[in-house]
């Protein structure tokens, strides 16, 4: 009889190769250090000069986008949404002319040369899909939090570092997918824990040394990628047996797993509980006022404590 595979099987990963952490499970020792980031962003030195007798190289201004070009880039998606596709056009400055097309539902500015996004991005109030991957962004504007209809945000492969993500990103209450991979992010703002509708989060190839605590506040988070971060093992895991490094980490609800995977996860969790209990000395309960307490009294007082 054929059965529907669980999320772990659908992604082609099995428990022998992948660590699965059930939502609500605090076993941080499942997560170990992965390899160092393999992506290095190189910024050209603006102060470099050419040899004597030659002109100094000018900084590339990029392609200028006119309103006519922007209108020709308008497309209609399968579900009838209007998409403004300005990807891979060598754009170095956010085109002001596209503010006249601010009623679009999808905006693609990926694979360009953008260093900043202006605060005027807040005018795109109907945006549900914003793709800014593969640019040179160093900061995300605070006005990003005013895009209340945004469902998808891609900031992958930029130059985002410490302090690049504003607190206002937590105002995107409808956001379902967030891609922050291939950057230099060391931590997430606590406001990310307010993204109650977030289902997928990509943090691969960054500078995270620990799993952000705010992720535990995301009830619908079903998939997270933290590959290639310099994660440190937790302090409590030092006294335990070495744990193999995981190539992938999936956060799933128990009902999303098949019977075999759920059984293996349960066995693994019981094993961790046993190892941790062995590392902590067992304290025999003390009952003042009772000379020879029977088993029932011991259980009752232990529960009360």
Beta strands, then each sheet from edge to edge (+ up, - down):
strand 1: 19-22
strand 2: 74-76
strand 3: 82-85
strand 4: 106-108
strand 5: 129-131
strand 6: 152-154
strand 7: 177-179
strand 8: 200-202
strand 9: 223-225
strand 10: 249-252
sheet 1: 1+ 10+
sheet 2: 2+ 3- 4- 5- 6- 7- 8- 9-
end
